[in-house]
Amino acid sequence: MANAKVLQEKQQVVSDVTAKLRDSASTIVADYRGLNVAQVTELRKRLREAGVDFQVLKNTLVRRATAEAGLTDLDSALTGPTAVAFSKDDVVVAAKILSEFAKKNDALQVKGGVVEGRVVDVAQIKALADLPSREGLLSMLLSVLQAPIRNFALAVKAVSEKQEGGAQA
């Protein structure tokens, strides 16, 4: 018979993971097998700086959490050693960091994930990683909004300079 304290701890982990699955903008599941301690430390540091929670979890506990969260389609990605990255605010940041790290370190393999409550595959995560960050998208939007005003100002300046040139002659 399992120890009651151990069962309670496991139930707490399942409820924590379930809450994170529901609250996260994106959740990425990866296989970290083959990474050395320095590489895992570097990956954790990058993710932590971006506000992403990165945990190594037991597959059985994550499967129970996915069942409670209604995300059982993710269970196919829960094989072998599993690390899970939970990004609460930014949908793109976890996918971007993990994909960039995986390009430099063949040992890290993204297996799947959940984006805004929908289970996605590796190809969709890679496509998400190729998108600009939230800040990048906002700066693009700002430059698009500023372009007409800037062009109008340049046209007014050109007309003004032309009139000054005509008045001097």
ROGU-124020 format. One record per residue: residue in three letters; x, y, z of N, C-alpha, C in turn. Coordinates in steps of 0.2 Angstrom, whole numbers. Atoms other than C-alpha are relative to their C-alpha. Layout:
<tikes>
{"ALA", {X, Y, Z}, {X, Y, Z}, {X, Y, Z}},
...
</tikes>
This chain:
<tikes>
{"MET", {4, -6, 0}, {0, 0, 0}, {4, 6, 0}},
{"ALA", {-4, -6, 1}, {7, 17, -5}, {-1, 4, 6}},
{"ASN", {0, -4, -5}, {11, 29, 8}, {-5, 6, -1}},
{"ALA", {5, -5, 1}, {-3, 42, 11}, {3, 7, -1}},
{"LYS", {-3, -6, 2}, {9, 56, 11}, {3, 1, -7}},
{"VAL", {-3, 0, 6}, {17, 51, -5}, {-6, 1, -5}},
{"LEU", {6, -1, 4}, {-1, 50, -13}, {-2, 7, 0}},
{"GLN", {2, -7, 0}, {-5, 67, -7}, {4, 4, -4}},
{"GLU", {-5, -4, 4}, {11, 74, -14}, {-2, -1, -8}},
{"LYS", {1, 1, 7}, {7, 66, -31}, {-7, 3, -2}},
{"GLN", {6, -3, 2}, {-11, 72, -31}, {1, 8, 0}},
{"GLN", {-2, -7, 0}, {-4, 90, -27}, {3, 2, -6}},
{"VAL", {-4, -2, 6}, {8, 89, -42}, {-5, -1, -6}},
{"VAL", {5, 0, 5}, {-7, 83, -53}, {-4, 6, 0}},
{"SER", {4, -6, 0}, {-18, 97, -47}, {4, 7, -3}},
{"ASP", {-5, -6, 2}, {-3, 110, -50}, {0, 0, -7}},
{"VAL", {-1, 1, 7}, {0, 103, -67}, {-6, 2, -4}},
{"THR", {7, -2, 3}, {-19, 104, -72}, {-1, 7, 0}},
{"ALA", {1, -7, 0}, {-20, 122, -66}, {5, 3, -5}},
{"LYS", {-5, -3, 4}, {-4, 126, -76}, {-2, -1, -7}},
{"LEU", {2, 2, 7}, {-11, 117, -92}, {-6, 5, -2}},
{"ARG", {5, -4, 1}, {-27, 127, -90}, {1, 8, -1}},
{"ASP", {-2, -7, -1}, {-19, 144, -86}, {5, 3, -5}},
{"SER", {-5, -2, 4}, {-5, 144, -98}, {-2, 2, -7}},
{"ALA", {1, -2, 7}, {-5, 153, -115}, {3, -6, -4}},
{"SER", {-2, 5, 3}, {6, 139, -121}, {4, -5, 4}},
{"THR", {-3, 5, -3}, {13, 123, -115}, {4, -5, -5}},
{"ILE", {-4, 4, 5}, {28, 114, -124}, {3, -6, 4}},
{"VAL", {-3, 6, -3}, {33, 96, -120}, {6, -2, -4}},
{"ALA", {-6, 1, 3}, {51, 91, -124}, {3, -6, 3}},
{"ASP", {-4, 6, -2}, {63, 76, -123}, {7, 3, 1}},
{"TYR", {-7, -3, -2}, {79, 82, -114}, {5, -5, 0}},
{"ARG", {-5, 6, 0}, {88, 65, -115}, {6, 2, -4}},
{"GLY", {-6, -2, 3}, {106, 68, -119}, {3, 6, 1}},
{"LEU", {-3, -6, -2}, {108, 85, -113}, {4, 0, 7}},
{"ASN", {-4, 0, -6}, {122, 88, -100}, {-3, 5, 5}},
{"VAL", {2, -4, -5}, {120, 97, -84}, {0, 8, -2}},
{"ALA", {-1, -7, 2}, {127, 113, -91}, {-5, 3, -5}},
{"GLN", {5, -2, 5}, {115, 113, -106}, {-7, 1, 3}},
{"VAL", {6, -1, -3}, {100, 110, -95}, {0, 6, 4}},
{"THR", {0, -6, -5}, {105, 124, -83}, {0, 6, -5}},
{"GLU", {0, -6, 4}, {108, 136, -98}, {-8, 1, -3}},
{"LEU", {7, 0, 2}, {90, 131, -105}, {-4, 3, 5}},
{"ARG", {4, -2, -6}, {82, 133, -88}, {1, 8, 1}},
{"LYS", {-2, -7, -1}, {91, 150, -87}, {-4, 5, -5}},
{"ARG", {4, -3, 6}, {84, 156, -104}, {-7, 1, 1}},
{"LEU", {7, 1, -1}, {67, 150, -100}, {-3, 4, 6}},
{"ARG", {2, -4, -6}, {66, 158, -83}, {1, 7, -1}},
{"GLU", {0, -7, 1}, {72, 175, -89}, {-6, 2, -4}},
{"ALA", {5, -1, 5}, {58, 174, -102}, {-7, -1, 4}},
{"GLY", {6, 1, -4}, {45, 170, -88}, {-3, -6, -1}},
{"VAL", {3, 7, 2}, {43, 152, -93}, {2, -5, 6}},
{"ASP", {-1, 5, -5}, {41, 138, -80}, {2, -6, -3}},
{"PHE", {-2, 6, 3}, {51, 123, -85}, {1, -5, 5}},
{"GLN", {0, 5, -5}, {49, 107, -75}, {1, -7, -4}},
{"VAL", {-1, 7, 2}, {54, 89, -77}, {-5, -4, 4}},
{"LEU", {6, 3, -4}, {38, 78, -73}, {0, -7, -2}},
{"LYS", {2, 7, 2}, {33, 60, -73}, {-6, 0, -5}},
{"ASN", {5, 1, 5}, {23, 55, -88}, {-7, -2, 3}},
{"THR", {7, 3, -3}, {9, 46, -77}, {-3, 6, 3}},
{"LEU", {4, -6, -4}, {6, 62, -67}, {-2, 5, -5}},
{"VAL", {3, -5, 6}, {5, 73, -83}, {-6, -3, -3}},
{"ARG", {6, 3, 3}, {-7, 61, -91}, {-6, 1, 4}},
{"ARG", {6, -1, -4}, {-18, 62, -76}, {-2, 7, 0}},
{"ALA", {2, -7, 1}, {-17, 81, -77}, {-3, 2, -7}},
{"THR", {3, -1, 7}, {-21, 81, -96}, {-7, -3, 0}},
{"ALA", {7, 3, 0}, {-36, 70, -92}, {-5, 5, 4}},
{"GLU", {4, -4, -4}, {-42, 82, -79}, {-1, 7, -4}},
{"ALA", {0, -6, 4}, {-39, 97, -91}, {-4, -1, -6}},
{"GLY", {3, 2, 6}, {-47, 88, -105}, {4, 1, -6}},
{"LEU", {-5, -1, 6}, {-31, 88, -116}, {3, -7, -1}},
{"THR", {-3, 7, 1}, {-29, 69, -118}, {3, -1, -6}},
{"ASP", {-4, 1, 7}, {-23, 71, -136}, {7, 2, 1}},
{"LEU", {-7, -1, -2}, {-7, 77, -128}, {4, -6, 2}},
{"ASP", {-3, 6, -3}, {-4, 60, -120}, {5, -4, -5}},
{"SER", {-4, 4, 5}, {4, 53, -137}, {7, 3, 1}},
{"ALA", {-7, -3, -1}, {19, 65, -133}, {3, -1, 6}},
{"LEU", {-2, 2, -6}, {21, 59, -116}, {4, -7, 1}},
{"THR", {-4, 7, 0}, {34, 45, -119}, {7, 2, 2}},
{"GLY", {-7, -1, -2}, {52, 44, -112}, {0, 6, 5}},
{"PRO", {-1, -6, -5}, {60, 58, -101}, {-4, 6, -3}},
{"THR", {4, -6, 2}, {48, 73, -102}, {1, 6, 4}},
{"ALA", {0, -7, -3}, {51, 91, -98}, {-6, 4, -3}},
{"VAL", {5, -4, 2}, {37, 103, -99}, {1, 8, 2}},
{"ALA", {-1, -7, 0}, {38, 122, -102}, {-7, 3, 0}},
{"PHE", {6, -3, -1}, {23, 132, -96}, {1, 8, -1}},
{"SER", {-1, -7, 1}, {22, 150, -103}, {-7, 3, 1}},
{"LYS", {7, -3, -3}, {8, 160, -94}, {-2, 6, -5}},
{"ASP", {2, -6, 3}, {8, 176, -104}, {1, 0, -8}},
{"ASP", {-2, -1, 7}, {17, 175, -121}, {-1, -7, -3}},
{"VAL", {1, 6, 3}, {12, 161, -133}, {6, -2, -4}},
{"VAL", {-5, 1, 5}, {27, 162, -144}, {7, -1, 4}},
{"VAL", {-7, 0, -3}, {42, 164, -131}, {2, -7, 1}},
{"ALA", {-3, 6, -2}, {43, 146, -125}, {2, -4, -6}},
{"ALA", {-2, 4, 7}, {42, 138, -143}, {6, 3, -3}},
{"LYS", {-6, -3, 3}, {55, 151, -149}, {6, -2, 4}},
{"ILE", {-6, 2, -4}, {67, 147, -135}, {2, -7, -1}},
{"LEU", {-1, 7, 1}, {65, 128, -136}, {3, -2, -7}},
{"SER", {-1, 1, 7}, {66, 128, -155}, {8, 2, -1}},
{"GLU", {-7, -3, 1}, {82, 139, -155}, {5, -5, 4}},
{"PHE", {-5, 4, -4}, {90, 128, -141}, {1, -7, -4}},
{"ALA", {0, 7, 4}, {85, 112, -151}, {5, 0, -6}},
{"LYS", {-4, -1, 6}, {94, 119, -167}, {7, -1, 2}},
{"LYS", {-7, 0, -2}, {110, 121, -157}, {2, -7, 4}},
{"ASN", {-1, 6, -3}, {108, 105, -147}, {-4, -6, -2}},
{"ASP", {4, 5, 3}, {102, 90, -156}, {-3, -5, 5}},
{"ALA", {3, 4, -6}, {98, 81, -139}, {-7, 2, 2}},
{"LEU", {7, -3, -2}, {83, 92, -136}, {-4, -1, -5}},
{"GLN", {5, 1, 5}, {68, 87, -145}, {-7, 2, 2}},
{"VAL", {7, -3, -1}, {51, 96, -145}, {-4, -6, -2}},
{"LYS", {5, 5, 1}, {37, 83, -144}, {-7, 2, -2}},
{"GLY", {7, -3, 1}, {21, 93, -144}, {-1, 5, 5}},
{"GLY", {2, -5, -5}, {11, 105, -134}, {-7, 2, -1}},
{"VAL", {7, -3, -1}, {-4, 115, -130}, {1, 7, -1}},
{"VAL", {0, -7, 1}, {-7, 132, -137}, {-7, 3, 0}},
{"GLU", {7, -3, -2}, {-22, 142, -130}, {-5, -5, 0}},
{"GLY", {5, 5, -1}, {-31, 126, -125}, {-1, -5, -6}},
{"ARG", {1, 5, 6}, {-28, 117, -142}, {7, -4, 0}},
{"VAL", {-6, 4, 0}, {-16, 102, -143}, {3, 1, -7}},
{"VAL", {-3, -1, 6}, {-3, 105, -157}, {6, -5, -1}},
{"ASP", {-6, 4, 1}, {11, 95, -165}, {6, 4, -1}},
{"VAL", {-7, -3, 1}, {29, 98, -168}, {0, 5, -6}},
{"ALA", {-1, -4, 6}, {27, 106, -185}, {-4, 7, 2}},
{"GLN", {4, -6, -2}, {14, 119, -178}, {4, 4, 5}},
{"ILE", {-4, -4, -5}, {26, 123, -163}, {6, 3, -4}},
{"LYS", {-5, -3, 4}, {40, 126, -176}, {-2, 6, -3}},
{"ALA", {3, -5, 4}, {29, 137, -186}, {-1, 6, 5}},
{"LEU", {1, -5, -5}, {24, 146, -170}, {7, 4, 2}},
{"ALA", {-7, -2, -2}, {43, 148, -165}, {3, 5, -6}},
{"ASP", {-2, -5, 5}, {46, 157, -182}, {-3, 7, 0}},
{"LEU", {3, -7, 0}, {34, 171, -178}, {4, 4, 4}},
{"PRO", {-3, -5, -4}, {40, 187, -171}, {-3, 0, 7}},
{"SER", {2, -1, -7}, {39, 190, -152}, {-6, 5, 0}},
{"ARG", {5, -5, -1}, {25, 200, -145}, {2, 7, -1}},
{"GLU", {-3, -6, 1}, {36, 215, -144}, {2, 2, -8}},
{"GLY", {-2, 0, 7}, {42, 212, -162}, {-7, 2, -4}},
{"LEU", {6, -2, 3}, {24, 212, -168}, {-3, 7, 1}},
{"LEU", {3, -7, -1}, {19, 228, -159}, {4, 5, -3}},
{"SER", {-4, -5, 3}, {34, 237, -166}, {-2, 0, -8}},
{"MET", {2, 0, 7}, {29, 231, -184}, {-7, 4, -1}},
{"LEU", {7, -3, 0}, {11, 237, -180}, {1, 8, 0}},
{"LEU", {-2, -7, -1}, {18, 254, -174}, {3, 3, -6}},
{"SER", {-3, -3, 6}, {28, 257, -189}, {-5, 0, -6}},
{"VAL", {5, -1, 6}, {14, 253, -201}, {-5, 5, 2}},
{"LEU", {4, -5, -2}, {3, 265, -191}, {3, 7, -1}},
{"GLN", {-4, -6, 1}, {17, 278, -192}, {1, 2, -7}},
{"ALA", {-2, -2, 7}, {20, 277, -211}, {-4, 5, -3}},
{"PRO", {4, -5, 3}, {5, 287, -217}, {2, 7, 3}},
{"ILE", {-1, -6, -3}, {9, 301, -205}, {7, 3, -2}},
{"ARG", {-6, -2, 2}, {27, 301, -209}, {0, 2, -8}},
{"ASN", {0, -1, 7}, {24, 301, -228}, {-4, 7, -1}},
{"PHE", {4, -7, 1}, {11, 316, -226}, {5, 5, 2}},
{"ALA", {-4, -6, -2}, {24, 326, -216}, {6, 1, -5}},
{"LEU", {-5, -1, 6}, {37, 323, -230}, {-3, 3, -6}},
{"ALA", {3, -3, 6}, {25, 328, -243}, {-1, 8, 2}},
{"VAL", {1, -7, -2}, {21, 344, -233}, {6, 4, 0}},
{"LYS", {-7, -3, 0}, {39, 348, -231}, {3, 1, -7}},
{"ALA", {-2, -1, 7}, {42, 345, -250}, {-3, 6, -3}},
{"VAL", {4, -5, 3}, {28, 357, -254}, {3, 7, 3}},
{"SER", {-3, -6, -3}, {35, 370, -242}, {6, 2, -3}},
{"GLU", {-6, -2, 3}, {52, 369, -249}, {0, 2, -7}},
{"LYS", {1, -2, 7}, {46, 371, -266}, {-3, 7, -1}},
{"GLN", {3, -7, 0}, {36, 386, -262}, {5, 5, 2}},
{"GLU", {-6, -5, -2}, {51, 394, -253}, {5, 1, -6}},
{"GLY", {-5, 0, 5}, {62, 390, -268}, {-3, 5, -6}},
{"GLY", {3, -5, 5}, {49, 399, -280}, {-1, 7, 2}},
{"ALA", {0, -7, -3}, {47, 414, -268}, {7, 3, -1}},
{"GLN", {-7, -3, 0}, {66, 417, -268}, {2, 2, -7}},
{"ALA", {-2, -1, 7}, {67, 416, -287}, {-4, 6, -3}},
</tikes>
